[in-house]
Amino acid sequence: MILKKAFTLLSVSSCLTIYYGQEKIIDTVYVFDNQMKKVKLFHSLNTLSPEAIQKNSSNLSEVLRFQSPVYIKENGRGAVSSPSFRGTTAQQTAFVWNGININSQFLGQGDINNIALFGYDQMDIKSGGGSVIYGSGAIGGSIHLNNNLSFNNGFSGLFNSEVASFGTYNNFLKAAYSNDKFSFKASANYLISENDYKVPEKNNYINRNGKFYNTTFNFGAAYKIANHQTISWQSQFYDATQNYRIIEENGNKTSYAAQTFRSLLSWDINKSKISNSLKAAYTEDNFQYFGVYNAPFTSGGINKNYIFKNDFNYFIIPKLNINVIGEFQQNQGDGLGDSGIENVSRNVGSVAGLLRYFATPNLRFEAGIKQDFVENIDSPLLYSFSGKWKANSWYQVNLNLSKNFRFPSFNDLYWNPGGNLNLKSETSVQADMNHEFSVAGFTLSLSPYYMKIDNMIRWLPTAFGYWAPVNTDKVESYGLESQLSYQKSFNKNHSVKLTAGYVYTKSVDLATQKQLTYVPLHKVSSNVDYQYKFLKVYAQGMFNGLTYTTSDESKKYAIYPYFVMNAGISATILKKYTLGFKVNNITDTVYETVDYYPLPKRNYSVNATINF
């Protein structure tokens, strides 16, 4: 019954769009995640361009480690990797592709190094809850991988090739064409690395059998039916293999393969008072674990998701805006091998409403409410509130309050033995306040926050000899995120850009009053860019504070503080050809983000780019 109500609201909001609306707005850029423009009105985001992503081109882990407040747990370069926002877990981070939540239905999270790095037009990193808009898992924060399509830009293309240490080769090709009615963009990326680095200081560590490679294809197209209507399509194909490190030269080699397909079709209507975006999406994730090299897979799974989403937006008066979002999903999963998960499925529906009030050009408010309908799982009523006030030319303040959640994954519910059908959804309540000061070209942002998480799902050993998930932990997390930025051009020939961030994170298990594992108390990151005419230079630095690896806060087994620095230089010739050179880990630091898995010492790369 509740799912029928969700479908009804979805259909009604679609019909309202056709009925209302008199005037037209012509956009030169089509953005697939239409909510992102609204999110930026009320929340601070860290936005990375393709050029910024290129600085850390080996994988998404490196990008987030050096250019965001997120802590990354990586089991060696290119291996299994997961994020931690504000002291939360990987399952409490939402990965969002063009407005669609793409967390694994089996694991409830995303493996960062099995998510394509290239082919996006921008990447947005948002700290804090976002379940009202982006669904399950958006508790600690969300990572948004966005594409757009431009009109009236003719033909353009780019080819980039990079050769790096450890037998690494990375090639990326992108082409786009558009006129006043039609837009098309395609890209392809192939990355391969032997990844056989050595760290002698860590028990003569050798990353044997560490090879990884992946291939990505992205396609996007949009057509203007009329000046106020657009039909668009975006798809991504991703295929990857990671080999897992072995200790002995003749040890048994294992590997993990993943194939991903995502496709999104959207019909958008945009007028002066009313807009509507109706989306249909299909996503599929396949994975296989090979316990013996060159043998049939040992275990694996396939996950299929059918998604329908409608986003209706209406300005009642110029200052008052109502936004209704309806969504329905069917999630299907079939485990292979010894998981015991066979042909499971569930229906998930949701209805959200947001009210935005623009009191003055400098004062605005947003209030949201959402109800999810998850088959056989009770879901809490979610809410959010944001207010933003620009007090004067040098100070503005932003307040955010929200309740967010994550429902159990297929593994949590159905793994055999151990799955628990009685699990409750994880919930969190949180608040943060962002203070932004702008003086003499510098912008300083200070964001204290507080979060409490209930019913956290943990896998614990049972008396029967296997592990099972239970709702146990209550976690309290509080701290500070801050960022200083500066950008200036001098005499038309010189320009400089600085971004530096500091994060303090206290995340405590309330039962033990101990800091959670793999949550550093302090993290500092900085990026400096300088350009003189055709020459560009950049430097990156990242300091990571004491990080406990055991639940008793043992300093004996902790990861001690470290500092890592990267730098690069590039020159552009005839405005079309660019040559670059990068040095990673200039300081030759021995460091790790997961115990016993050190990351590479000093390494190098050269790259060339052709724009056409």
Buried (B, 14 or more C-beta within 10 A) or exposed (E): EEEEBBEEBBEEBBEBBEEBBEEEEEBEEBBBBBBBEBBEEBBBBBBBEBEBBBBBBBBBBBBBBBBBBBBBBBBBBBBBBBBBBBBBBBBBBBBBBBBBBBBBBBBBBBBBBBBBBBBBBBBBBBBBBBBBBBBBBBBBBBBBBBBBBBBEBEEBBBBBBBBBBBEBBBBBBBBBBBEEEEBBBBBBBBBBBBBBBBBEEBEEBBBBBBBBBBBBBBBBBBBBEEEBBBBBBBBBBBBBBBBBBBEEEEEEBBBBBBBBBBBBBBBBBBBEBBBBBBBBBBBBBBBBBBBEEEEEBBBBBBBBBBBBBBBBBBBEEEEEBEBBBBBBBBBBBBBBBEBEBEEBEBBBBBBBBBBBBBEEEEEBBBBBBBBBBBBEBEBBEBBBBBBBBBEEEEEBBBBBBBBBBBBBBBBBBBBEEBBBEEBBBBBBBBBBBBBBEBEEEEBBBBBBBBBBBBBBBEBEEEEEEEBBBBBEBBBBBBBBBBBBBBEEEEEEEEBBBBBBBBBBBBBBBEEEEBBBBBBBBBBBBBBBBBBEEEEBBBBBBBBBBBBBBEEEBEEEEBBEBBEBBBBBBBEBEEEEEBEBEBBBBBBEBBBBBBBEBBBBBEBEBEBBBEBE
